[in-house]
């Protein structure tokens, strides 16, 4: 499913302004820098957008349809194998009934 395709949406982030805002609020400079780096790293991670999700959804639907078709084929195959002897005996009984009816009416 769309493996190897980077799903990114760039987000602008001004680390200097973020550090200044934190230090102005009383956060120590070193801690503000650590926060800025952590946030920058988090915001640089891949993010899925609507088109990426639509592609994933379409791939999932295709996979489900494929598996559904396989399951239906497997069920049909197993059901046919179980019903085959019944069909055989219905044929035999029909022939026997026809023979009996022929003897009764002739």
Chimera marker file (.cmm) of the C-alpha trace (Angstrom):
<marker_set name="trace">
<marker id="1" x="0.000" y="0.000" z="0.000" r="1" g="1" b="0" radius="0.5"/>
<marker id="2" x="1.835" y="3.017" z="-1.259" r="1" g="1" b="0" radius="0.5"/>
<marker id="3" x="5.014" y="1.931" z="0.501" r="1" g="1" b="0" radius="0.5"/>
<marker id="4" x="8.065" y="4.048" z="-0.095" r="1" g="1" b="0" radius="0.5"/>
<marker id="5" x="6.051" y="7.107" z="-1.092" r="1" g="1" b="0" radius="0.5"/>
<marker id="6" x="6.679" y="10.033" z="1.230" r="1" g="1" b="0" radius="0.5"/>
<marker id="7" x="3.466" y="11.735" z="2.225" r="1" g="1" b="0" radius="0.5"/>
<marker id="8" x="4.611" y="15.201" z="3.217" r="1" g="1" b="0" radius="0.5"/>
<marker id="9" x="3.040" y="18.565" z="3.526" r="1" g="1" b="0" radius="0.5"/>
<marker id="10" x="5.590" y="21.312" z="4.289" r="1" g="1" b="0" radius="0.5"/>
<marker id="11" x="4.903" y="23.429" z="7.353" r="1" g="1" b="0" radius="0.5"/>
<marker id="12" x="6.731" y="26.718" z="7.827" r="1" g="1" b="0" radius="0.5"/>
<marker id="13" x="8.257" y="27.068" z="11.290" r="1" g="1" b="0" radius="0.5"/>
<marker id="14" x="10.391" y="29.964" z="12.535" r="1" g="1" b="0" radius="0.5"/>
<marker id="15" x="12.543" y="28.482" z="15.323" r="1" g="1" b="0" radius="0.5"/>
<marker id="16" x="14.115" y="31.834" z="16.238" r="1" g="1" b="0" radius="0.5"/>
<marker id="17" x="10.712" y="33.455" z="16.786" r="1" g="1" b="0" radius="0.5"/>
<marker id="18" x="9.538" y="30.413" z="18.742" r="1" g="1" b="0" radius="0.5"/>
<marker id="19" x="12.625" y="30.548" z="20.992" r="1" g="1" b="0" radius="0.5"/>
<marker id="20" x="12.122" y="34.310" z="21.520" r="1" g="1" b="0" radius="0.5"/>
<marker id="21" x="8.448" y="33.779" z="22.434" r="1" g="1" b="0" radius="0.5"/>
<marker id="22" x="9.360" y="31.111" z="24.969" r="1" g="1" b="0" radius="0.5"/>
<marker id="23" x="12.209" y="33.117" z="26.530" r="1" g="1" b="0" radius="0.5"/>
<marker id="24" x="9.964" y="36.202" z="26.743" r="1" g="1" b="0" radius="0.5"/>
<marker id="25" x="7.488" y="34.037" z="28.665" r="1" g="1" b="0" radius="0.5"/>
<marker id="26" x="10.177" y="33.120" z="31.185" r="1" g="1" b="0" radius="0.5"/>
<marker id="27" x="11.418" y="29.784" z="29.803" r="1" g="1" b="0" radius="0.5"/>
<marker id="28" x="15.222" y="29.408" z="30.088" r="1" g="1" b="0" radius="0.5"/>
<marker id="29" x="17.008" y="29.856" z="26.733" r="1" g="1" b="0" radius="0.5"/>
<marker id="30" x="18.453" y="26.298" z="26.663" r="1" g="1" b="0" radius="0.5"/>
<marker id="31" x="15.046" y="24.797" z="27.365" r="1" g="1" b="0" radius="0.5"/>
<marker id="32" x="13.442" y="27.026" z="24.712" r="1" g="1" b="0" radius="0.5"/>
<marker id="33" x="16.030" y="25.833" z="22.159" r="1" g="1" b="0" radius="0.5"/>
<marker id="34" x="15.314" y="22.205" z="23.074" r="1" g="1" b="0" radius="0.5"/>
<marker id="35" x="11.574" y="22.815" z="22.643" r="1" g="1" b="0" radius="0.5"/>
<marker id="36" x="12.193" y="24.480" z="19.282" r="1" g="1" b="0" radius="0.5"/>
<marker id="37" x="14.335" y="21.577" z="18.028" r="1" g="1" b="0" radius="0.5"/>
<marker id="38" x="11.797" y="19.010" z="19.219" r="1" g="1" b="0" radius="0.5"/>
<marker id="39" x="8.941" y="20.879" z="17.551" r="1" g="1" b="0" radius="0.5"/>
<marker id="40" x="10.951" y="21.352" z="14.352" r="1" g="1" b="0" radius="0.5"/>
<marker id="41" x="11.642" y="17.602" z="14.256" r="1" g="1" b="0" radius="0.5"/>
<marker id="42" x="7.996" y="16.744" z="14.915" r="1" g="1" b="0" radius="0.5"/>
<marker id="43" x="6.788" y="19.124" z="12.211" r="1" g="1" b="0" radius="0.5"/>
<marker id="44" x="9.250" y="17.753" z="9.656" r="1" g="1" b="0" radius="0.5"/>
<marker id="45" x="7.765" y="14.247" z="9.879" r="1" g="1" b="0" radius="0.5"/>
<marker id="46" x="5.621" y="13.029" z="6.963" r="1" g="1" b="0" radius="0.5"/>
<marker id="47" x="1.979" y="14.035" z="7.093" r="1" g="1" b="0" radius="0.5"/>
<marker id="48" x="-0.808" y="12.534" z="4.994" r="1" g="1" b="0" radius="0.5"/>
<marker id="49" x="-2.960" y="14.903" z="2.992" r="1" g="1" b="0" radius="0.5"/>
<marker id="50" x="-6.403" y="14.337" z="1.443" r="1" g="1" b="0" radius="0.5"/>
<marker id="51" x="-5.112" y="12.932" z="-1.850" r="1" g="1" b="0" radius="0.5"/>
<marker id="52" x="-2.811" y="10.502" z="0.001" r="1" g="1" b="0" radius="0.5"/>
<marker id="53" x="-5.762" y="9.307" z="2.063" r="1" g="1" b="0" radius="0.5"/>
<marker id="54" x="-7.905" y="8.926" z="-1.065" r="1" g="1" b="0" radius="0.5"/>
<marker id="55" x="-5.194" y="6.767" z="-2.652" r="1" g="1" b="0" radius="0.5"/>
<marker id="56" x="-4.951" y="4.634" z="0.490" r="1" g="1" b="0" radius="0.5"/>
<marker id="57" x="-8.731" y="4.292" z="0.617" r="1" g="1" b="0" radius="0.5"/>
<marker id="58" x="-8.869" y="3.183" z="-3.039" r="1" g="1" b="0" radius="0.5"/>
<marker id="59" x="-6.105" y="0.637" z="-2.446" r="1" g="1" b="0" radius="0.5"/>
<marker id="60" x="-7.948" y="-0.738" z="0.584" r="1" g="1" b="0" radius="0.5"/>
<marker id="61" x="-11.183" y="-1.035" z="-1.394" r="1" g="1" b="0" radius="0.5"/>
<marker id="62" x="-9.326" y="-2.906" z="-4.142" r="1" g="1" b="0" radius="0.5"/>
<marker id="63" x="-7.747" y="-5.255" z="-1.602" r="1" g="1" b="0" radius="0.5"/>
<marker id="64" x="-11.107" y="-5.954" z="0.047" r="1" g="1" b="0" radius="0.5"/>
<marker id="65" x="-12.730" y="-6.613" z="-3.337" r="1" g="1" b="0" radius="0.5"/>
<marker id="66" x="-9.924" y="-9.011" z="-4.268" r="1" g="1" b="0" radius="0.5"/>
<marker id="67" x="-10.196" y="-10.888" z="-0.973" r="1" g="1" b="0" radius="0.5"/>
<marker id="68" x="-13.978" y="-10.994" z="-1.243" r="1" g="1" b="0" radius="0.5"/>
<marker id="69" x="-13.732" y="-12.536" z="-4.719" r="1" g="1" b="0" radius="0.5"/>
<marker id="70" x="-11.259" y="-15.143" z="-3.436" r="1" g="1" b="0" radius="0.5"/>
<marker id="71" x="-13.510" y="-15.994" z="-0.497" r="1" g="1" b="0" radius="0.5"/>
<marker id="72" x="-16.579" y="-16.354" z="-2.718" r="1" g="1" b="0" radius="0.5"/>
<marker id="73" x="-14.646" y="-18.637" z="-5.096" r="1" g="1" b="0" radius="0.5"/>
<marker id="74" x="-13.416" y="-20.749" z="-2.182" r="1" g="1" b="0" radius="0.5"/>
<marker id="75" x="-16.912" y="-21.018" z="-0.691" r="1" g="1" b="0" radius="0.5"/>
<marker id="76" x="-18.366" y="-21.970" z="-4.097" r="1" g="1" b="0" radius="0.5"/>
<marker id="77" x="-15.687" y="-24.616" z="-4.581" r="1" g="1" b="0" radius="0.5"/>
<marker id="78" x="-16.216" y="-26.161" z="-1.147" r="1" g="1" b="0" radius="0.5"/>
<marker id="79" x="-19.990" y="-26.008" z="-1.402" r="1" g="1" b="0" radius="0.5"/>
<marker id="80" x="-19.936" y="-27.666" z="-4.828" r="1" g="1" b="0" radius="0.5"/>
<marker id="81" x="-17.714" y="-30.438" z="-3.469" r="1" g="1" b="0" radius="0.5"/>
<marker id="82" x="-20.147" y="-31.052" z="-0.599" r="1" g="1" b="0" radius="0.5"/>
<marker id="83" x="-23.237" y="-30.963" z="-2.842" r="1" g="1" b="0" radius="0.5"/>
<marker id="84" x="-21.823" y="-33.226" z="-5.568" r="1" g="1" b="0" radius="0.5"/>
<marker id="85" x="-22.835" y="-36.486" z="-3.768" r="1" g="1" b="0" radius="0.5"/>
<marker id="86" x="-26.316" y="-35.080" z="-3.152" r="1" g="1" b="0" radius="0.5"/>
<marker id="87" x="-26.695" y="-34.300" z="-6.865" r="1" g="1" b="0" radius="0.5"/>
<marker id="88" x="-25.530" y="-37.825" z="-7.673" r="1" g="1" b="0" radius="0.5"/>
<marker id="89" x="-28.086" y="-39.397" z="-5.333" r="1" g="1" b="0" radius="0.5"/>
<marker id="90" x="-30.861" y="-37.119" z="-6.578" r="1" g="1" b="0" radius="0.5"/>
<marker id="91" x="-30.105" y="-38.340" z="-10.096" r="1" g="1" b="0" radius="0.5"/>
<marker id="92" x="-30.174" y="-41.970" z="-8.964" r="1" g="1" b="0" radius="0.5"/>
<marker id="93" x="-33.441" y="-41.443" z="-7.080" r="1" g="1" b="0" radius="0.5"/>
<marker id="94" x="-34.996" y="-39.713" z="-10.085" r="1" g="1" b="0" radius="0.5"/>
<marker id="95" x="-34.079" y="-42.651" z="-12.325" r="1" g="1" b="0" radius="0.5"/>
<marker id="96" x="-35.413" y="-45.121" z="-9.741" r="1" g="1" b="0" radius="0.5"/>
<marker id="97" x="-38.646" y="-43.134" z="-9.449" r="1" g="1" b="0" radius="0.5"/>
<marker id="98" x="-38.996" y="-43.066" z="-13.234" r="1" g="1" b="0" radius="0.5"/>
<marker id="99" x="-38.495" y="-46.854" z="-13.381" r="1" g="1" b="0" radius="0.5"/>
<marker id="100" x="-41.040" y="-47.370" z="-10.593" r="1" g="1" b="0" radius="0.5"/>
<marker id="101" x="-43.593" y="-45.080" z="-12.252" r="1" g="1" b="0" radius="0.5"/>
<marker id="102" x="-43.045" y="-46.846" z="-15.588" r="1" g="1" b="0" radius="0.5"/>
<marker id="103" x="-43.725" y="-50.249" z="-13.987" r="1" g="1" b="0" radius="0.5"/>
<marker id="104" x="-46.826" y="-48.944" z="-12.191" r="1" g="1" b="0" radius="0.5"/>
<marker id="105" x="-48.429" y="-47.403" z="-15.267" r="1" g="1" b="0" radius="0.5"/>
<marker id="106" x="-47.420" y="-50.062" z="-17.830" r="1" g="1" b="0" radius="0.5"/>
<link id1="1" id2="2" r="1" g="1" b="0" radius="0.2"/>
<link id1="2" id2="3" r="1" g="1" b="0" radius="0.2"/>
<link id1="3" id2="4" r="1" g="1" b="0" radius="0.2"/>
<link id1="4" id2="5" r="1" g="1" b="0" radius="0.2"/>
<link id1="5" id2="6" r="1" g="1" b="0" radius="0.2"/>
<link id1="6" id2="7" r="1" g="1" b="0" radius="0.2"/>
<link id1="7" id2="8" r="1" g="1" b="0" radius="0.2"/>
<link id1="8" id2="9" r="1" g="1" b="0" radius="0.2"/>
<link id1="9" id2="10" r="1" g="1" b="0" radius="0.2"/>
<link id1="10" id2="11" r="1" g="1" b="0" radius="0.2"/>
<link id1="11" id2="12" r="1" g="1" b="0" radius="0.2"/>
<link id1="12" id2="13" r="1" g="1" b="0" radius="0.2"/>
<link id1="13" id2="14" r="1" g="1" b="0" radius="0.2"/>
<link id1="14" id2="15" r="1" g="1" b="0" radius="0.2"/>
<link id1="15" id2="16" r="1" g="1" b="0" radius="0.2"/>
<link id1="16" id2="17" r="1" g="1" b="0" radius="0.2"/>
<link id1="17" id2="18" r="1" g="1" b="0" radius="0.2"/>
<link id1="18" id2="19" r="1" g="1" b="0" radius="0.2"/>
<link id1="19" id2="20" r="1" g="1" b="0" radius="0.2"/>
<link id1="20" id2="21" r="1" g="1" b="0" radius="0.2"/>
<link id1="21" id2="22" r="1" g="1" b="0" radius="0.2"/>
<link id1="22" id2="23" r="1" g="1" b="0" radius="0.2"/>
<link id1="23" id2="24" r="1" g="1" b="0" radius="0.2"/>
<link id1="24" id2="25" r="1" g="1" b="0" radius="0.2"/>
<link id1="25" id2="26" r="1" g="1" b="0" radius="0.2"/>
<link id1="26" id2="27" r="1" g="1" b="0" radius="0.2"/>
<link id1="27" id2="28" r="1" g="1" b="0" radius="0.2"/>
<link id1="28" id2="29" r="1" g="1" b="0" radius="0.2"/>
<link id1="29" id2="30" r="1" g="1" b="0" radius="0.2"/>
<link id1="30" id2="31" r="1" g="1" b="0" radius="0.2"/>
<link id1="31" id2="32" r="1" g="1" b="0" radius="0.2"/>
<link id1="32" id2="33" r="1" g="1" b="0" radius="0.2"/>
<link id1="33" id2="34" r="1" g="1" b="0" radius="0.2"/>
<link id1="34" id2="35" r="1" g="1" b="0" radius="0.2"/>
<link id1="35" id2="36" r="1" g="1" b="0" radius="0.2"/>
<link id1="36" id2="37" r="1" g="1" b="0" radius="0.2"/>
<link id1="37" id2="38" r="1" g="1" b="0" radius="0.2"/>
<link id1="38" id2="39" r="1" g="1" b="0" radius="0.2"/>
<link id1="39" id2="40" r="1" g="1" b="0" radius="0.2"/>
<link id1="40" id2="41" r="1" g="1" b="0" radius="0.2"/>
<link id1="41" id2="42" r="1" g="1" b="0" radius="0.2"/>
<link id1="42" id2="43" r="1" g="1" b="0" radius="0.2"/>
<link id1="43" id2="44" r="1" g="1" b="0" radius="0.2"/>
<link id1="44" id2="45" r="1" g="1" b="0" radius="0.2"/>
<link id1="45" id2="46" r="1" g="1" b="0" radius="0.2"/>
<link id1="46" id2="47" r="1" g="1" b="0" radius="0.2"/>
<link id1="47" id2="48" r="1" g="1" b="0" radius="0.2"/>
<link id1="48" id2="49" r="1" g="1" b="0" radius="0.2"/>
<link id1="49" id2="50" r="1" g="1" b="0" radius="0.2"/>
<link id1="50" id2="51" r="1" g="1" b="0" radius="0.2"/>
<link id1="51" id2="52" r="1" g="1" b="0" radius="0.2"/>
<link id1="52" id2="53" r="1" g="1" b="0" radius="0.2"/>
<link id1="53" id2="54" r="1" g="1" b="0" radius="0.2"/>
<link id1="54" id2="55" r="1" g="1" b="0" radius="0.2"/>
<link id1="55" id2="56" r="1" g="1" b="0" radius="0.2"/>
<link id1="56" id2="57" r="1" g="1" b="0" radius="0.2"/>
<link id1="57" id2="58" r="1" g="1" b="0" radius="0.2"/>
<link id1="58" id2="59" r="1" g="1" b="0" radius="0.2"/>
<link id1="59" id2="60" r="1" g="1" b="0" radius="0.2"/>
<link id1="60" id2="61" r="1" g="1" b="0" radius="0.2"/>
<link id1="61" id2="62" r="1" g="1" b="0" radius="0.2"/>
<link id1="62" id2="63" r="1" g="1" b="0" radius="0.2"/>
<link id1="63" id2="64" r="1" g="1" b="0" radius="0.2"/>
<link id1="64" id2="65" r="1" g="1" b="0" radius="0.2"/>
<link id1="65" id2="66" r="1" g="1" b="0" radius="0.2"/>
<link id1="66" id2="67" r="1" g="1" b="0" radius="0.2"/>
<link id1="67" id2="68" r="1" g="1" b="0" radius="0.2"/>
<link id1="68" id2="69" r="1" g="1" b="0" radius="0.2"/>
<link id1="69" id2="70" r="1" g="1" b="0" radius="0.2"/>
<link id1="70" id2="71" r="1" g="1" b="0" radius="0.2"/>
<link id1="71" id2="72" r="1" g="1" b="0" radius="0.2"/>
<link id1="72" id2="73" r="1" g="1" b="0" radius="0.2"/>
<link id1="73" id2="74" r="1" g="1" b="0" radius="0.2"/>
<link id1="74" id2="75" r="1" g="1" b="0" radius="0.2"/>
<link id1="75" id2="76" r="1" g="1" b="0" radius="0.2"/>
<link id1="76" id2="77" r="1" g="1" b="0" radius="0.2"/>
<link id1="77" id2="78" r="1" g="1" b="0" radius="0.2"/>
<link id1="78" id2="79" r="1" g="1" b="0" radius="0.2"/>
<link id1="79" id2="80" r="1" g="1" b="0" radius="0.2"/>
<link id1="80" id2="81" r="1" g="1" b="0" radius="0.2"/>
<link id1="81" id2="82" r="1" g="1" b="0" radius="0.2"/>
<link id1="82" id2="83" r="1" g="1" b="0" radius="0.2"/>
<link id1="83" id2="84" r="1" g="1" b="0" radius="0.2"/>
<link id1="84" id2="85" r="1" g="1" b="0" radius="0.2"/>
<link id1="85" id2="86" r="1" g="1" b="0" radius="0.2"/>
<link id1="86" id2="87" r="1" g="1" b="0" radius="0.2"/>
<link id1="87" id2="88" r="1" g="1" b="0" radius="0.2"/>
<link id1="88" id2="89" r="1" g="1" b="0" radius="0.2"/>
<link id1="89" id2="90" r="1" g="1" b="0" radius="0.2"/>
<link id1="90" id2="91" r="1" g="1" b="0" radius="0.2"/>
<link id1="91" id2="92" r="1" g="1" b="0" radius="0.2"/>
<link id1="92" id2="93" r="1" g="1" b="0" radius="0.2"/>
<link id1="93" id2="94" r="1" g="1" b="0" radius="0.2"/>
<link id1="94" id2="95" r="1" g="1" b="0" radius="0.2"/>
<link id1="95" id2="96" r="1" g="1" b="0" radius="0.2"/>
<link id1="96" id2="97" r="1" g="1" b="0" radius="0.2"/>
<link id1="97" id2="98" r="1" g="1" b="0" radius="0.2"/>
<link id1="98" id2="99" r="1" g="1" b="0" radius="0.2"/>
<link id1="99" id2="100" r="1" g="1" b="0" radius="0.2"/>
<link id1="100" id2="101" r="1" g="1" b="0" radius="0.2"/>
<link id1="101" id2="102" r="1" g="1" b="0" radius="0.2"/>
<link id1="102" id2="103" r="1" g="1" b="0" radius="0.2"/>
<link id1="103" id2="104" r="1" g="1" b="0" radius="0.2"/>
<link id1="104" id2="105" r="1" g="1" b="0" radius="0.2"/>
<link id1="105" id2="106" r="1" g="1" b="0" radius="0.2"/>
</marker_set>
